[in-house]
């Protein structure tokens, strides 16, 4: 009997945590499910040698997970390093096969990501344990409907782009090498998915932060309207000074809470960037090189068709186009969302400056000044490793560089071609 009572007590204790989750808003539950999925994928790929301990409700470093991560990285590295070395020594690497070279670069980037993520394991665990994101979301009660567009973009980037690449490889292989199995394309896609996973984690944090900043700005806009309305001549004669002072004190309390939440979201986004900055830089470098190579390969194929009358492989050109367009779209999405995040972060300061403080209460004036000073001094920027700022100009900077490289390569190629004649 005592055994049954103890078992029932343990079962009740194990269900206490889920009961607390019932008070969460729907969007918090959705975000929690997304974070759980991302962390499971991180552990499955081998980037995150830690686990969640239910007893303390904290993430802790796990030796079995560390052994698993090292084993996954060892198998991954041994397979691709051996495969790349064999093709390099045998001369099977085709310089015009942009897809295979893109896969090999991602494999090398994945090995570097393993080393960097393991060194950042302690910071990642501390970030997850100190993360107050769900407390912020529950405070604002962000609706799921307001996140539909952002969630759609996230799902398309995480699942849609790899699926399109996989289908493209299957169709291209079926036409060129029908004897191979369709699972053979997984060898090409695995490094691409592995490297892009960390970037997807950062992209999700940018989308969530932008949605929260947007909600903060909506509340500040409501406060702005009420503050300016309370100081109109008609309202000042209608309401007594005590009522106006009480209302300003209530608004000051709301501004103080908003300033706290603003700082928390800002800190969360910047800390998340610190643990994924290396992967972001590696991916940008890979996309820069692969885009230059892919465009140059297509130029060479077209020139050979025009000048040397060689057959133009349309299926290969279409496959290369997909692997050029999707990385470009990923950069565009990241630049667009980052720019919107920066705009939302700066909009809070613009709204605070538009508040009329001539007849406002002294405490409310202090809160407005403190909040505005916080927005100005934070100088919210997204610069992974201090190399390139993530904003709307990132696309122009990267592809201006690609255009410069292409002009140099094309000029040299035409010089060699005409000199041989």
C-alpha positions, -999 to +999 in steps of 0.1 A: +000+000+000+028+024+008+044+016-025+013+025-043+009+058-024+045+067-031+041+059-068+009+080-070+028+109-053+056+107-079+031+107-107+014+138-093+048+155-090+057+147-126+025+163-138+030+196-119+051+212-146+026+205-174-002+220-152+017+252-149+019+254-187-018+255-189-018+291-178+005+301-207-008+319-237-013+299-269+016+316-287+039+307-257+029+270-261+036+272-299+070+289-293+078+263-266+070+235-290+092+251-317+121+255-292+118+219-281+119+208-317+149+229-325+168+217-294+160+180-303+173+186-338+204+203-323+210+172-301+202+148-329+227+165-353+253+166-325+256+203-318+242+204-283+258+180-257+233+189-229+199+177-217+170+191-197+168+179-161+132+177-150+141+176-113+157+211-113+139+222-145+173+233-160+196+224-188+228+206-177+258+193-195+255+156-201+284+132-206+263+106-225+251+134-249+287+146-252+298+111-263+269+109-287+278+143-302+314+134-306+304+101-323+281+119-347+307+144-356+334+117-360+312+097-384+302+128-403+338+140-406+352+106-415+327+100-442+329+133-460+366+139-455+373+104-469+349+110-498+363+144-507+399+132-505+392+102-527+375+123-554+402+149-552+431+124-556+413+106-584+404+138-602+367+131-601+358+165-588+343+185-617+350+222-613+317+229-631+296+208-608+285+237-585+261+215-565+288+190-555+312+218-546+285+235-526+279+203-507+316+198-499+319+234-487+290+228-464+306+196-451+337+215-442+316+243-426+297+217-406+329+203-391+339+238-380+304+244-365+308+212-344+340+226-329+326+260-323+293+249-308+311+225-284+332+254-271+300+275-267+281+248-249+283+264-214+271+298-228+242+281-246+232+263-214+234+295-194+213+313-221+186+287-220+185+286-182+183+324-179+159+329-209+128+349-198+113+349-233+081+330-222+076+354-193+077+383-218+054+366-243+028+358-216+029+394-203+020+407-237-004+379-247+006+379-283-021+363-304-014+334-327-031+353-356-006+381-354+022+355-358+008+336-388+028+355-414+060+352-394+054+315-387+047+309-423+080+324-433+098+303-407+082+271-419+090+278-455+126+286-447+132+256-424+112+229-443+103+243-477+137+252-490+154+219-482+124+200-497+127+219-529+164+212-531+158+175-524+132+173-551+155+191-576+183+166-569+160+136-572+147+148-606+182+157-618+196+124-607+167+105-623+176+121-656+214+118-655+219+087-633+188+066-633+207+036-619+212+054-586+187+053-557+168+084-548+183+081-513+217+089-528+207+126-528+207+125-490+245+125-490+244+158-508+216+173-486+229+163-452+257+189-449+235+216-463+207+209-437+233+206-409+249+240-416+216+258-422+200+245-390+219+269-367+210+298-390+174+287-388+176+289-350+188+325-352+162+334-378+135+321-355+148+343-327+148+374-350+112+367-360+100+363-324+119+394-312+104+415-340+069+404-331+074+413-295+090+447-304+060+453-326+036+446-297+056+469-274+053+497-300+015+492-302+012+496-265+035+527-266+013+541-293-018+537-271+000+554-242+011+582-266-025+588-277-038+589-241-010+612-229-014+637-256-052+636-252-050+642-214-030+674-221-055+690-245-073+721-232-107+704-231-094+674-212-075+696-187-106+715-179-128+684-178-106+663-153-093+673-120-055+674-113-057+644-090-073+622-117-047+633-142-019+626-117-033+591-111-036+583-148+000+595-154+012+573-125-005+543-140+010+550-174+044+555-158+041+520-143+032+505-177+062+523-193+085+510-166+073+474-174+077+480-211+112+492-206+121+461-187+106+438-213+123+458-241+157+452-225+150+415-219+141+409-256+171+429-267+194+409-245+178+376-257+183+384-293+219+396-290+229+366-268+213+342-294+234+359-321+266+353-301+261+315-300+253+313-337+275+341-351+302+317-364+276+296-383+262+328-398+296+340-410+304+305-424+271+303-443+275+338-458+310+329-470+298+297-485+269+314-502+292+341-515+316+316-530+289+292-543+270+320-559+301+333-577+310+298-588+275+290-600+271+321-621+306+316-636+298+280-644+266+291-662+286+318-681+312+292-692+284+268-704+267+296-724+300+308-739+310+272-749+276+268-765+279+300-785+316+300-794+325+262-795+290+249-803+290+225-774+256+212-762+240+232-735+227+210-706+194+226-697+186+202-668+219+209-652+214+247-656+179+244-640+194+224-611+221+250-606+196+278-607+176+263-579+208+260-558+216+296-566+181+310-560+173+294-527+205+306-509+198+340-523+163+339-509+176+328-475+198+359-474+170+381-486+147+367-459+173+372-432+181+407-443+145+417-445+135+403-411+167+418-395+159+452-410+123+451-398+136+441-363+159+471-363+131+494-374+108+481-347+135+485-321+141+521-332+104+529-335+100+528-297+124+558-294+105+577-321+072+571-303+086+583-270+099+615-286+064+623-299+049+624-264+039+658-251+054+662-216+045+699-210+018+692-185+026+656-176+034+643-141+070+645-131+072+607-125+059+600-160+085+624-174+112+605-157+100+572-170+098+585-206+133+600-204+147+568-189+131+546-215+142+569-244+177+570-230+178+532-228+167+529-265+193+554-276+222+539-256+216+503-265+222+510-302+206+477-312+227+461-340+232+426-354+268+421-364+280+385-362+317+385-352+317+423-360+322+415-397+289+424-414+258+441-401+226+422-407+202+448-422+186+457-455+219+466-471+234+432-466+220+418-499+235+447-519+269+444-502+271+407-508+260+406-543+280+437-553+310+416-542+298+387-563+294+410-593+329+423-588+344+388-586+324+377-617+336+407-638+372+398-629+367+361-637+348+368-670+374+393-681+403+369-675+383+341-693+376+362-724+412+373-725+424+337-725+398+326-751+406+354-776+443+351-770+442+314-780+426+324-813 
